[in-house]
């Protein structure tokens, strides 16, 4: 790497935070008391900061739950915490458990 490349490198520590923490409340305001289930990975990432390929977000007037399978449990918890999101990470180890937990989160 030459000197020009070094001076043009981006110092990520100086970047402003992304601002995930305020996004769930902004979406809630528009939902007017309704529940939203988000399944698209790019929308989940926008809303929570979670970058995994499998998950659902259940956003109710009182709660945000990120439901995923066992492969992503730790990553989901870390991504949500890093984003400053006030929400629960719910992990299922089988398809049926993931489905059941998704339904339960939507009904809560």
Protein Blocks (a to p, Z undefined) as FASTA:
>chain_A
ZZklmmmpccfklpccehlmmmmmmmmmmnnopacddfbfklmmmmnopabfbdcddddf
kbccddddfklmmmmmmmmmmnopacdddddfbfklmmmmmmmmmmZZ
